């Protein structure tokens, strides 16, 4: 994913009632604003000004072009003057991409000693943005509304957040997920309606027998493995029995061959995410732990045990956070630590945690994995660094997809000398009892996509664009209110279905 390949279009609303000079002034102001926004250094995508629209014909043409331009990831609208909302109807009816309504003004403050009717007629964002906002609301179009002066860094930060989500949404519309093996062991929460997911969310889930991957690994040369081992030695520590010449080093070489082969397979299939299964290993010498960890760090989505929804979300959240510090990963709730106010949840998995979230230099270790057909496997072992992050998941509720997000505080665990996996220890907000309880009430998965880089606002924007139910668990959550939110949402979706 390259942000430089995407852009955001900007449309300024006006009308010809105030004369041609007013339109010229509106256009000049818009150009200056966009130049300033692009020069701010805060926006991940470039804004491209597509002119001042003054009629239904111009609006409809602009939105149609936005729909059909692959570089356009979304549109920002702003009403400099009063822009009659009826002229936006036909364009909005056909528009399919993310929309942001910027409620701002060219000038920061009212020029008290000089303001006259010409100024009032020209600078009518307080008037025009409400007219535009009404028609978008009446048409039930999802959008983000950002209110603030365009030069204010806080305003620019909100636009930047939305832009990152636009990039992730664009990426998801061409997201292909490869599943090596099916959903495992009759697990419900990690499965779901793949057809509806493609209709609603854009991504396509394909099955691939693990046997089709084996030839890719067999084709990897010893020289390629040697080169990759050299890279491992540069960036990771090695357990003594995993170093060159040691007893378990052949497992590390096998893992390197898996990484090279898997990457080539995904590139050939044009896939950006994948799932594995520890019961689907025909022709494999070990479960692809190290390879999954390393590819996740490159931006591939990953889900264990056939969990394609989490694989997609891991990819999507990686795109949102691309270039931001902190890191993100697939994680799984494993075991609980009851310690009064410091009660917490140990997050881990058998092997596949992204080394981007490591507190210290990861170490390559090889151990027997006594589950399924996984056998003896190489993996990176580390603990996640402390900090605040978010855990998110998507679940299939039968009549809709539900997004759940929980703010969490990652804390430093006690030493774990006998647990040879990567892990994170976190306290869900607002506290262990409410946070964990609300997640369960919402039907949340035991797998999640975790990020230090993103905020709840990113997930809110994504759910808005996707038209997806969203439940938020944060410092303000109470179980009573959360249960009422669930009941209210259930009635909303049942009523919506009945009316449609």
N, C-alpha and C positions, 0 to 999 in steps of 0.2 A: 504494500500500500504506500503510494507516494502522494502526499498532500498536494504537491505541486501540480499533479494531474487534474485537480479539481478546483472549482471556483464557485463563488456565491454571487448570484445576480442581485442587483439593487434596482428597484422600481420606485420612482417618486410620483405620488399622485397629485394631480392638480386639475384645472379645467381652464377653458378659454374665456370665462366670464370676466376675468380681470384684465384681459388684453394681452397682446403679444409681449410687451415689455416685462410683465409679471412672469410669464413663462420663461423668458430669457434669464431673469433673476433667479427663479427657482432652479433652473438648470445649472447656473453658475454656483449657487450654494451647494447643490448636490455633488457636483464635481469636487468642490473644495472639501466637503465632508468625507467623501470616499477616499480622496487622496490622503487625508489626515488619518482615517481609520487604518488604511493599509500601511501607513508609515509608523503606526503606533508600536509595532513590534509585538503586539499581543495576539494578533489574529492568525490562526494556523492556515486559513485559506484566504486567497485573494478575493477581494470584492470587485466585481466588474459592473460598472454603471451601464444600465440598459435604457436610460433616458427617462424623461418625464412623460407620463401617459395622461392624456386629456380626454379620452373617449373610450367607449366600449370596444370599438374596433382595435384601438391601440393596445388596450389591456389584454384582450383575447389573443391577439397576435403574439404579444410578449410571453404570455404563459404557455402558449402552444410551443414556442421556440424553446422555452426552458424545459418542457417535457421531453423534447426530442434531442436535446443536446447532452451528450454523455458527460461532458465536463461540468455541467451545472449540477451541483449537489443540493441546491436549495435557493430560495428567493427571499430577500428582505424587502419589505414594503414600508414606505413612510409617506405620510400625507403632509406635504409642506403647506399647502393651502387647503381649502375645502374641496374635497373630491367626491362628487355624488356617488353613493355606494351602488346605485343601480348599474352604473357602467362597469362595475367589477364582477357582476353576477356570472356572465357567460365565461369569462376567463377562469374564475374560481371554480366553476362547475367542472371544468376539464382539467384543472391543475392537479398533478399527482405527487409532487415532490414536497419536501419539508418547507414550511413557511414560518418566517419570523416577522412579526409586526413591531417595528421600532417606533416607540412613542418618544420623540425627541424634538428638538427645535434647533434651527441654525444658530440663532443667537442665544447666549446663555441667560442673560438677564434682560428685563424690560428696560429700554432707554427712557427712563421716566421723564426727563425734561424735553425729549424730542419726539416722543411717540405721537403719531397722527393716524388718520384713517388709512392712508396708503400703507403704513407699516402694519396696521391691524389686518387689512385685507390680504396682505401678502403672507404674513406669518400666522397661519391659522391651524397649526398642528393640534392645539387644544380642542379645536372644533372638528377638523377633518379626520383626526385619528379615531374619534368617537364614532363618527359616521361609518368609517371603514370597519371599525371593530364590531359595530352592530351587524353588518351584513355577513361578516365571517361567522359570528356567533349564530345568527339566524340560519345560516347554511350548514351549521354543525361541522365546520372545517377545523381540524386540529391545527393548532399553531402555538408558537411561543410568543409571548408579549414581553418585551424588554422596555422598561421605563427608566429614562435617565438622560442626562446631557451626553452627547456623542463623544465629547472629549474626556469625559470622566472615566478613569481606569476601571471603576467598578462596572460601569455600563459595558465597556469593551470586554471585560472578563466574562460577562454573561453572554455576549455575542460569541466569544471564542468557545465557550462551553457548548453552545448550540452548534457551532460549526463542526466541532469534533464529532458530535453525534450525527450530524449530516453525513460526514465522511464514513462513519460506521454503518449508517443505514444504506448508503450507496454501495458499500462493500458487501453488505448482506444480500443485496438483490442479485448478486452473482456468486453467492457463497455455495460451494459444493463441498459436502461432507462425506468422507469415505468411512464406512463402518466395516471393520474387520471382525466379523461375527455379529450376531444379533444381540438384542437385549438379553441380559443374563438372569437366570435363576428365578424367573417369574416375578421380577421386580417391577412394580407399577410406576413409581414416581419418575424413574429415568426413561420411561417410554412415552409414547404419545402419538398424536395424529400427524404423520409426516406430510400428508397431502394438505391438510389445513395449514400447517406451518409454511409450506411453500406459497400458498395463497395469501396468507396474512403477513408473513415475515420475509419471504423472498428466497430463503435458502432451500437447496435441493439435497436430499439425503440419498446416497447410493451405497449399495452393498458391494463388497469385494471379498471373495474368498481369500483367506490368508495365503493359500497356495499361489495366487497370482503375484504376491509380493516376493515370494522366495527366490524366483529367478533374478530379480533385481539385486538381491543381496549376494547371490552366488556369483554375479558378474563383477562384483567389487574386487579390485586388484589388491595385492599385498602392498604395493606402493601407496595406493590411496589410503589404506588402513594405517600404514606407517606415518603418513603425513598427518592424519587426523589424531593419532596417538600423540604426536609431537605437539599438536594444538592443545590436547588435554593436559599434557605435562606443563604447558605454559600457564594455563589459567586455573588448574585444579591441583589440590594435593592428592596423593595416592596412598591408600593403605599399604603397609609393607608387603602384604601378600598379593598385591595387585600390580606392583611395579614390573618393569621389563625383566624377564627371567624368573619371576616368582611364580608360585604354583597357580594362582588365579588369574594371571595376566591373559591367558587365552580367552577368558570370558569377556575381558575388556575389549579385546580385538573383535570378538563376535559382535559385541554391542556397537562398536565403531562401524562394522559392515552393515548392521541394521540401520544405523543412522543414515549412512550414505545411500543405501538402497531405498529406504523409506522416503527420503527427500526426493529422490529421482522419480519414484512412483507417483508421489503427490504432484510433482511438477508435470509429469506426463498426463495425469488425469485432470490437471488444472483445478485441483482441490486445495482449499485453504484451511481445512479442519479434518480431524479423523478421530475415530474411537478404536479402542482395542478390547480384547477379551482374554482373560487368562484361561478360558476353556477353548480357545481357538488358536492353536499353535502348531498345527500340522506342518512339518517341515522346518520349524523354527527351533533354535537351540535354547532360547530363553524369551521371556516376556520383554517387550520393547520398552524397558524402563528408562535407561539413559537416553535413548534416541528420542523418546517422547519429551523428556525434560529439555533437551537441547532444542528441539524443534519448536516447543512452546516459547522458548526465549527468542526465537526468530519471528514469532508472530502467528504460528499455526495454532488453530484452536484444537483443544484436546478434551476428550471425555472418556472416562474409564467405563468398562463393562457395557459398551454400546450406548452410552448416554450422549446421544447426538444433540439434544437441546443445550446441554452444558458445553459441549464442544463448540457449538455455534456461538454461544454467549462469551466464552473465553476469547474467541477470535474477535468478536464485536467489541468487547471491552479493551482488547489490545489495540485495536484501531483507534478507539476513542482516546486512549492514553498515549498514543504513539509520540515519542519524544519527550514525554513528561517523566520526572524522576519518581522512583518508588518501586515500580514493578508490579506485576500481577500474576496470578496463577490459578489453575485448577486446584481445588482443595476438597477434603471430605471430613465431615464430623466423625471422629473416631471414638473418643472416650472422654468422660467427664471428670472434673476435679472439683469436688465440693469442699470449699474452704471459706464458708461464710461470705463476707463481702468480696472476697477475691476468688469466688468460684469461677471456673473457666472451662473451655472446651479445647481439647487437643485436636488440632486439624492435621491430617496427614494423608497418606495413601500408601499403598504397597511400595510404589516406586516413583510415581510421576508427578513431581512438584517442580515448578519452574525455578531454576537457580537465580533468576533475577531478584527474588525476594530474600536471598540469603543475607544473614547478618555478617558472616565471615566467609572466608574462602571455602567453597564446597570441597568435599573429599570423595574420590571414587572408591567405593567399596563393593565387594562381591559377597553375596550371602545366599543361602538356600531360602526359597520362598515356598512355604508349605501350603499352597492353595492352588486348586485346579491343576493345570499342566504347566505352571509357570517355571518350575525347576529353579536352578541356581542362576541368579541374575545380577548384572552390574547396575549400579545406581549412584547418583550423587547424594551424599548425606550432608545435611546442614539444618540449622534452625533459622526461622524467619526473624528479621530485625524488628524491634519494637516500633510502634507507631499506630496511627489511626488509619483505618481503611473501611472499605465496604465489601460486603458479601452479597451477591445477587444470584437469583435463580429464576428460571421460567418453568412453570408447571402447567400441565394440560388439565383443565377443570371440566372437560367434556363439552361445554358450550362456549368456551373461550380459553385463551391463554392468560395466565396470571403471572405478572412479574412481582417478585418479592425482593426487597433490599433491606439489609440491616447494617447500620453503622457498628463497627466493632473496634475494640482497642487490643492490638497485639501486644502481649507482654512477654517478658523473658521467662522461659520455663526453667525448672531445675535441670541439672545434668541428666542426660538419658543415655548412659553408656552401653545399655543392652538393646537399644531400639535403633536399628540401622536403617532409618528412613529419614527423609526430609520432613519437617513438621513446622507448625506454627501453633502457638497457644494464644487464644483470644478470649476476651470478655465481651459478650454482646451488650450493646447499649439497649435500654437505659441501665439494666443490670442483668445478671445471669438469669434470674427467675422470669422476669418479664420478657427479655429478649428471646430466650430459648422457647418459652411458652408461646409467644406470639408467632414465632416461625412455625411451630408445630400446628397451631390453630389455623394458620394460613395454608397448610398442606405443603410446606416447603420440603425440598429435597435434602438428602444427606450429602449430595454433591453441591458445590457452589463455584461460582467464578468470583475470585477475590482480587481486589486492586487497592494498592496504596495511592495510586495516581488520581483516581476519579473521586467524585463526590456524588451525593444523592441527586444533585441537580442534573448530572449527566444522565442518570437512569430515568429521572422524571421526563426529561426531554425525549429520550428514546421511546419510552412508553407512550408518550403523547403522539409522536410521529407514527408509531405502529398501531395506534388505536387499541392499546393493550391495558387491561386492568393493572393497577399498581397498588401494592401495599407497602408502606414504609414503616420500618421499626427503627426508632432513634431515641434520643434522650427524652423526648416528650411523650413517648408511647405509654399508655396505660392499657391493661388487659381489657378493662370494661369498654373503653372507647374503641379499641382495636376490634373487639368482637362485634360492636355495633357497625363499624366500617364494613366488616365482612357481610353482615346481614343487609346493609344498605346496598352494597355492590351486587349481592345476589338478586335482590329485587330489581335493581336497575337492568341487569342483563336479561332477566326473565321477561320483564316488561318490554325491553327493547326487541327481544326476539318475537314476542307476541304481536307487537305493532308492525314488525317487518313482514 
